[in-house]
Amino acid sequence: MEKQHFAVGLDIGTTKIVAMIGRKNEFGKLEILGIGKSQSLGVHRGVVNNITQTIQSIQQAVQDAELDSGVKIADVTVGIAGQHIRSLHHSDYITRANSEAVIDEHDLELLENQVHKLVMLPGEEIIHVLPQDYKVDGQAEVKEPIGMYGGRLEANFHVVVGQVASIRNIGRCVKSAGIDLDGITLEPLASANAVLSQEEKEAGVALIDIGGGTTDLAIFKDGIIRHTAVIPFGGNVITEDIKEGCSIIEKQAELLKIKFGSAWPGENKENEIVSIPGLRGRDPKEITLKNLSKIIHARVVEIIEQVYVEIKNYGHEERKKKLIAGIVLTGGGSQLKHLKQLVEYITGMDTRIGYPNEHLAGESDSEITSPLYATAVGLVMDGVRRAERRGWPAGQIIPEIQEENVQQEEEPVAPVKKQRRSFLDNLTEKVKDFLDNAE
């Protein structure tokens, strides 16, 4: 019964692994009960490259979260990102046998299943199929075709594709850490759910999640996800550049970046110097802050320009596709000083830092509302939604007698909800089956 009350998000990042436990309170807001985090040692650019170390890091984060909340974790919703994720656009149609019958969920499901037959590159699997808009008998820009009449149903789809081996490796790590896999979600989507408001998604917005190993992009317009991309650079390459450019060790480079780093070199005076202790009795090193911010600036500009290319690929410059709400920055990398100003300068778009407090309960700890935890909060929200869809109102025990009523009320709605997310659920099932058989 315990696991019906709570949802757990597991964010397997390149720099840190976060396990977060949450539930819905009586006001429908997300209440975070516990959080555990550990250093991520076996992940490179969002992809697991050392299974043993990743399992240990997951166990550490899960134990911390259990101690923090006093809840035993049984299953988790895991986020996937990494440089193997790509997206494409695809249009497809079905011809209905009876055009006099009303279009229903079954037709939409047939259409989505058709997309699933797309031929992928070897080793790739479709992760998400996201319908954009529909056409019924040539009538374009239909948002919701259910209930309409027509013989030919067409749709444009946004298809997200990833390497199935990388997804299985994440599944293997979670299972070996002694936890069940409840679901898989694309990390840019999870972050977007946590930090964006519905108005922003309607107006058009680009969410840029700057993590340690990757920078994730999700673009929304008219309330629908239009474009996703994963760029294989993040905060770690900035640290790497500081390490090389200043000839210091990584730990010092990371501290320098966090404490004194700035994305805008113009604001540091020539005489601002920071002294770094030398190794093993060697003389200390003196580094000017101007030099430090020049190194950071060069790399940050490169990352932003790559993201901006993706925003242009989506078609931001067309009048109908304009992103009125501009850019929202989140993730640990978004905390770099003067980054917001630099992004505005390069793209000419309004920018804000995204904190995951959009759906959190009012009395949430200020640590949890840091951009660092945007993905984890989004994954918990996803887990709660999945639990509710199965007929468990998250956060409260259902008396046995009510259970039947709940399911009867839910029945007419359930197929729509299930059908919308069926591919991810299928993928989760496939990964589970694969892991069971592998043993």
N, C-alpha and C positions, 0 to 999 in steps of 0.2 A: 504493500500500500504506500510505503514511504515515497517511492519515486513518482507517484502521481502528483505530489504536492509541489515539487520543485523542478526547475529546468537548469541544466548545467551547460555552459558554453566552454569550449576548449579551443583557445587560439594558439595554434602551433606556429610561432613566428621564428624569424631568423635570430633575433637577439633574446627574446624571452618567450616563455610558455606560460599562459595565464589560464587558470581554471576559475570560473565564476559561477556562483550559485545564486539563483534568484527566483522570485515568484511574483504573481500579480497581487497587489493589495486590493482592499475593497473599493478603491476609487479607480481600478483598472490601470494603475501605474505600476511600473516595475520596481520591486523592492529587492535590493541586493543583500543577501544574507551572509555571504562569505566570499573571500577572494584569496587565491593562492598563486604565487608566481615563482618561477625558477628560471635560471639562466638556460638558454637554449644552446646546446653544444653540438647537436648532430644535424642541424638544418642549415642549408646554404641557399640563399636567394629563394626562400620559400619552399625548397624541395628537400626532403629527408635524404641525407647522405651517410648517416651513421645511425642505424636502427637501435643499437644498444644504448648509446648515449641519449637518444631521443626518448626511449622508454623510461630511463632513469629520471630525465627531466620532467616527463609527464607525471610519473608517480610522485615526485617531489611537490609539484604544483597542486596535484589532487589532494595529497595529504595535508598541505597547508590550508587549502580551501575547506577541507573537512574539519580541521581543528578550529578554524576561524568561525565556522557556521554551526558546528555540532551536528551536521547532517552527513549521512553516509552516501557517497556518490555511487550510483549504479550504472547510469548511462549518460552519454554526453552528445552534444551537437558540435561537430568539428568544422572548422573553417578550412577551406583550401584556397591557396593562391599559388604563386610561384611562376617562374618564367615560362613554364610550358602552357599556360592558359592563353588561349586566343579566342577571338570571337569573329563571327561572320554573319552576313545578312543573307536570307534565303526567302524566296516566295514560293508558295505551293498552293494547290487547289484540289478540291474533290468535286466530282459531279454527283449530285444526290439522285437516288433512284426515283424519289417521289417529291417533285417540287411543290406539291400541294400541302405537304406536311410541314409543320413548324420546325425550324432549326433548333436542335437541343444540344445538351452537353455531349451526347454521344457523337454528334457530327464534329464538334470541336476536337474531341478526343481522336477521332479518325484522322483529322487533318494534322494534328500534332504527331500522331504515330507515323504518318507519312514522312514527316521531316526527319524522324528518327532513322529512316532507311537511307539517309544521305551517306554517300561513301566518304569515309574519313581516311586520313593518312594512317599507315600502320601504327598500331599502339595507341591511337587516340579514341576517345569516347566522348559522346555528347553529355555535358553536365547539366545545362539549363536550356530549355526551349522557351523563349519568352515572346508571346504574340504581341505585335505592335499595333496593327490595325487590320480590319477585315474588309473584304469586298463581297457584296452579295449581288450576283447577276450584273456585275459591272458597276453597281452603285458603290462608290469609293468612300473611304474614311468612316467606315462603320466601327464604332467603339465596342458595341456589345450586340453580336448578331443573334443571340438567343431570343426566340420568339418571333423572328422574321420569317418570311416565306422566300424561297428561291431555289433554283436548280444547281447553280454553281457557287460554291463557297471558296473564296480565296483569302489568303492572309500573308502578310509580311512577318517574318520571324527574325528575332535576334537570337542566334545560336552560340552558346558558349561551349568551347571544346577544350579538353585537357588530356594529358597523358594518363592512361589508365594505370600504368605501373606506379606512378607517383601517388595516385589516389589510394591504390592498394597498400603501398608502403605506409601511408598514414594510418590506414585501417589496421594494418598489422601492429603498428606501435601502440595504438589505443587498446587493441585486444590483449596484447602481451602485457600491458600495464594493468590488466585485470578489470577493464571497464568495457561495457557494451557500447556499440556505436548506435546512437539513436537517429542521427541524420547528418547529412553533409550539406554545407552551404558555401557559396562563393563568397570570399571575404569582402570584396568591394560592396556586395549587396548587403552584407551584415552591417558594415560600417555605415552605409547609406541609411539603413533603417534606424540606426542609433542616433545619427546627428542631423538628419535633414527633416524639415517640416514638410507637410503635404503641400503647402503653398509654394515652397521652393521647387518641389518636384513638378508642380503644375507650370510654374513660370519658366522653368528650364534652368538646370544647375549642373555644374561639373564637380563631383566629389573627388578630391585627390587625397589619398591615404598614403602618407610617406612613412613606410615602415623601416626596419633595419636593412633587410635585403632587397625588398621590392617596393615599387610605388604603384599603387592600384588606382585605377580611374574608373568611375561610373558616371555616365551622363544620363540625366532624366529630362524629359520634356513632356508636357501634357499628362503628367502623372505616371508616365510609362518609361521603363528603362530603355534607352536607345542605343547605348554603346558601352562596352566594357573593354578594358585593356590592362595588362600587367607589364610594367616596365622594369627590367631586371636591375635597377639601381635603387639604392635607398640611403639611409643615414650611414650605413657601414662604409660605403665608398668614400664618404666625406672624411670619416675617421682615418681611413686608409691613406688618403691624400695628405692629411695633416702629419700622419706618422712618417710618410716618405719625405714630405717637404721640409719637415723640421728635424728629421733624424731623431725621433724619440720613440719610446715604446707605446704599444697600442692603448694601454690603460691610461697613460698620460694624455695621449691624443684625444681620447674620449672625454676625459675630464676638462681638457682645454676647450673642446667644442661646446660642451654643455655650459661651462662657467663663463667663458670669455668670447665664445664664438658669435659671429654676426654675419649675416648674408650680405651686408652692405658696407663695403670697405671705406666709403667716404667719411664715415662718422668717427673713425679712430684717428687720433693724432699720431704723428711720427714718433713721439717720445714715450708712448705708452708701452711699457715692457713688462713681460711676466717672466719670472725666473723659475726654471724647472730643475729639481735636484738631479745631479748626475748619477750614473749607475756605479755602485761599488766604490765610492770615494773619488770618482772622477769629478771634474769641475762642473758646477751647475751651468745649464744652457740658458741663454737669454733669447726670448722670442718676442718680436714686436707684434702688438695686436693688429697692426695694419697688415702685416704679412699674413697673419693667421686668417684675417677676414678675406684677404685676396684669394687664398687657397680655397676657402669655403665657397666664396662667391663664384669662382670659376666652375666648380662642380655643380653647385645648386642651379646655376644658369643652364647647364647642360641638361639636368633632370627636367627643369621646368619647360625647356624648349621641346624636349621629347614628348612631354605631356601635351604641350600646345599643338604639336603636329597631330596628335590623336584627336584633339578637340576640333581641329580644322578638318580632319578626315571625316568626322561625324557630319560636318557641314554647318558649323556655327556661323559662318559668314552669310549663309542664306537667310533671307528675312524671316521665313516661316520657322527656321530652326534656331533662331537666336536664343541664347541662354540669358534670359533677363536677370535671373538671380545670381549670375556670375559663377564664382568659384568658392568652394568650401574646402579648407585644408584641415586634415585631421591626421591622427597617427603620431607616434613619438617625434618624428622629424619635423612636425609642424610647429614645435615649440622653439625652433631656432629663431633667435632675435632678428627682427626686421625682415623675416621671410615674406610676410603678408605684403609689405611695401614693394618688395622685389617682384613678387608674382604680379601685382597690379601694374608695375612698370613694364614688365615684359609682355603681358597679355592684353593690357588695357581693359581688363574686366574687374568688376567689383569683387573683392575677396574678403572672407571672414574666416576666423579659426573655428572649427566645429567641435563643440564639447558634447559628449553623449548624454546630455541631461534632458533631451526632448521628451523621453518617455519614462524618466526615472522618478521615483517618489521624492517628494520635497525634502525629506530629511536625510537624503543620501550623503554619505561621506564625501568630502571634497576630493579625496584621492581618486575615487571611482569616476568622478566627472572629468578626469583629465583626458585629453585626446589620446593618450597612450592606450586607454581601455575601450576605445570606440568599437573595435571589432568584437571584443569579448562581450560587451553589453548587447551588441546586435545579435550575437550567437545565442545569448540567453533568451532574448526576445523571440528568436526563431524557435527555440526549444519550447517556450511557453505556448507559442502559436500551434506548434505541432501537437502538444499535449491536449490543448483545447479542442483541436480538430478531431482527436480521438475520443472526445466526449468527457475529458476530465477537466473541469474548471480548475486551473492551476491555483494552488494556494489554499484549497479547502478540501476536506474529506467529503466524499459523496456518500450519503446513506444508501444502503443496498436497494431500498424500495425505489428511491428516486432514479436509480441508474437506468431503468427501463424507460421511464418518462423522458429522461434527457436524450436517450438515443432515438426515441420516436420523434421528438421535436426536431432533432438534428437531421433526420433522414433525408428530407427533400433537399437540404442544402449541401449535405456531404459530398455528392458526386462532383459538384462544381469545384469545391475546394480541393478535393483529391485530384481531380483531373489537372488543375492548374499546376500542381507541383509533382505530378506523378513521375517525371523522369528522374528527379533527384531521389525520390523514394525508391524507384527501381534500381538506381545506381547504388544506393545504400544497401539494398537487398543483395545485389550482385556482389558487392565487396564483402558482405557478411558471408554469403554462400562460398565465395572463393576462399575466404580465410578458414571457414569450417572444413572445407574439403582439403585445404592445404595441410591441415593437421592430420 
